[in-house]
């Protein structure tokens, strides 16, 4: 079976997710902030080029950007998602927007694997 891992529409979704993370960019280490900003510019270029220009390599780039954002969010220190809940090594809050990014990226990956419709 031949199928594409990512399509142009996925690039649009990933760009939206990256944009959501920019609100909380200061929570990320500076190197990660730079990486997120650079990947946003790359994915934005793919989106702006349009669906007719989308290539397999663009799909890989989008997948890497999504995976990088997911890893960055997962690696953030956290003081709990609800008031009064504290993680033992907490230093920074994770906002609801970042949680939604995790869910959206996970959903995107699951759709691509065919795990959900």
C-alpha positions in Angstrom: 0.0 0.0 0.0 1.3 3.4 -0.9 0.2 6.5 1.0 1.5 9.9 1.9 2.6 10.5 5.4 1.7 14.2 5.2 -0.3 16.3 2.8 -0.4 20.1 2.2 -3.4 20.4 4.5 -1.3 18.8 7.3 1.2 21.6 6.8 -1.6 24.1 7.3 -2.6 22.4 10.6 1.0 22.1 11.8 1.6 25.8 11.1 -1.5 26.6 13.1 -0.2 24.5 16.0 3.2 26.2 15.9 1.4 29.6 15.9 -0.5 28.5 19.1 2.8 27.7 20.7 4.2 31.2 20.0 2.0 32.6 22.7 4.0 30.6 25.3 7.3 30.8 23.5 9.0 32.2 26.6 8.4 28.9 28.5 10.8 27.1 26.2 14.6 27.2 26.5 16.2 29.7 24.1 17.6 27.1 21.8 14.1 25.5 21.5 12.6 28.9 20.9 14.9 29.5 18.0 14.1 26.1 16.6 10.4 26.6 16.8 10.6 30.1 15.1 12.8 28.7 12.3 10.6 25.7 11.7 7.6 28.0 11.7 9.2 30.0 8.9 10.0 26.8 7.0 6.5 25.4 7.3 5.0 28.8 6.4 7.0 28.7 3.2 5.6 25.3 2.4 2.0 26.4 3.1 2.5 29.6 1.1 3.8 27.6 -1.9 0.4 25.9 -2.1 -0.8 22.3 -2.5 0.5 22.1 -6.1 4.0 22.5 -4.9 3.9 20.1 -2.0 6.5 17.3 -2.3 7.5 14.2 -0.4 10.4 16.2 1.2 8.0 18.9 2.3 6.0 16.2 4.0 9.1 15.0 5.8 9.8 18.6 6.9 6.3 19.1 8.2 6.6 15.8 10.1 9.8 16.8 11.7 8.4 20.2 12.7 5.4 18.5 14.3 7.5 16.0 16.1 9.9 18.7 17.3 7.1 20.8 18.7 5.6 17.7 20.4 9.0 16.9 22.0 9.5 20.5 23.0 6.1 20.6 24.8 6.7 17.2 26.4 10.0 18.4 27.8 8.7 21.5 29.4 8.8 21.4 33.2 5.3 21.5 34.7 3.7 22.7 37.9 0.5 20.7 37.2 -2.4 21.3 34.9 -4.9 22.1 37.6 -4.7 24.5 40.5 -3.3 22.8 43.6 -1.6 20.0 41.7 2.2 20.2 41.8 4.8 18.1 40.1 7.9 17.3 42.2 10.3 19.1 39.7 8.1 22.0 38.7 9.5 25.3 37.5 7.1 26.6 34.8 3.4 26.3 34.0 2.1 24.6 30.9 -1.0 26.4 29.6 -4.1 24.8 28.2 -3.0 25.9 24.7 0.1 23.7 24.8 -2.0 20.7 26.0 -4.3 21.2 23.0 -1.2 21.2 20.8 -0.2 17.8 22.2 -3.7 16.5 21.5 -3.8 18.0 18.0 -0.4 16.6 17.0 -1.3 13.2 18.4 -4.6 13.2 16.5 -2.8 14.2 13.3 -0.3 11.3 13.7 -3.1 8.9 14.5 -5.0 10.0 11.4 -1.9 9.5 9.2 -1.4 6.0 10.6 -5.0 5.1 9.9 -5.7 4.5 13.6 -8.6 6.9 13.6 -10.9 8.2 10.9 
